[in-house]
């Protein structure tokens, strides 16, 4: 598994080897991002930069916390563009973040089997 998609070993180290805590955090993160992606999609439709920026910022922090680097990096791009009032690339970024989040979900699936 590519470490920039998800790095289980690093996350486990960050949570002092507490596997159950890691699993709980991952489930909360996954559920929260699913909802946030829905909010981002609505914000894109409504051209609501404030919501885009807020949700992207939250996804960025949560993603880095669970070592989902690619998802966090795309969220950072969305946040940065929103801060500059430029959403010209938002459709592309949204496709990218959904794709990378799907890869993240696939990468963690084995943990829950």
C-alpha positions in Angstrom: 0.0 0.0 0.0 1.3 3.4 -0.9 2.2 5.4 2.2 0.9 8.6 0.7 -2.6 7.0 0.4 -2.6 5.7 4.0 0.3 4.8 6.3 -1.1 2.4 8.9 2.3 1.9 10.6 2.7 5.6 11.1 -0.8 6.1 12.4 -0.4 3.2 14.8 2.8 4.8 16.0 1.1 8.2 16.4 -1.6 6.5 18.6 1.0 4.6 20.7 0.1 1.2 19.3 -3.6 1.4 20.3 -5.1 -0.5 17.4 -8.7 -0.2 18.6 -8.3 3.6 18.9 -6.9 3.7 15.4 -9.8 1.8 14.0 -12.3 4.0 15.8 -10.6 7.2 14.5 -10.6 5.8 11.0 -14.3 5.0 11.1 -15.1 8.5 12.4 -12.9 10.1 9.8 -14.4 8.0 7.0 -18.0 8.9 8.0 -17.2 12.5 8.5 -15.4 12.9 5.1 -18.3 11.2 3.3 -20.6 13.9 4.7 -18.2 16.7 4.0 -17.8 15.6 0.4 -21.6 15.9 0.1 -21.4 19.4 1.6 -18.6 20.4 -0.8 -20.6 19.1 -3.8 -23.6 21.3 -2.7 -21.2 24.3 -2.1 -19.8 23.9 -5.6 -23.4 23.9 -7.0 -24.1 27.0 -5.0 -20.7 28.6 -5.6 -20.4 29.0 -1.8 -16.7 29.7 -1.3 -17.0 30.0 2.5 -18.4 26.5 2.9 -15.9 25.1 0.4 -13.0 26.7 2.4 -14.3 25.5 5.7 -15.0 21.9 4.7 -11.7 21.7 2.8 -9.8 23.0 5.8 -11.5 20.4 8.0 -10.8 17.5 5.6 -7.2 18.6 5.3 -6.6 18.5 9.0 -8.4 15.2 9.5 -6.7 13.6 6.6 -3.2 14.5 7.8 -4.2 13.2 11.2 -5.0 9.8 9.8 -2.1 9.8 7.4 -4.3 10.2 4.3 -1.7 12.5 2.7 -3.2 12.6 -0.9 -6.6 13.5 0.4 -5.1 16.1 2.6 -3.0 17.6 -0.2 -6.0 18.0 -2.5 -8.1 19.5 0.4 -5.2 22.0 0.9 -5.4 23.0 -2.8 -9.2 23.6 -2.5 -8.7 25.6 0.7 -5.9 27.7 -0.8 -7.9 28.5 -4.0 -10.9 29.5 -1.9 -8.8 31.8 0.2 -7.8 33.5 -3.1 -11.5 33.5 -4.3 -10.5 31.3 -7.2 -12.7 28.3 -7.8 -11.9 27.8 -11.4 -10.2 24.4 -10.7 -12.8 23.3 -8.1 -14.5 20.7 -10.4 -11.2 19.1 -11.1 -10.1 19.1 -7.5 -13.4 17.7 -6.4 -13.0 14.8 -8.9 -9.5 14.3 -7.6 -10.4 14.3 -3.9 -13.3 11.8 -4.4 -11.0 9.5 -6.3 -8.2 9.7 -3.7 -10.8 9.2 -0.9 -12.0 6.1 -2.6 -8.4 4.8 -2.8 -8.1 5.6 1.0 -11.3 3.6 1.7 -9.9 0.7 -0.3 -6.6 0.9 1.5 -8.2 0.7 4.9 -10.8 -2.0 4.0 -8.4 -4.8 5.0 -8.3 -3.4 8.6 -12.0 -4.0 9.1 -12.1 -7.6 7.8 
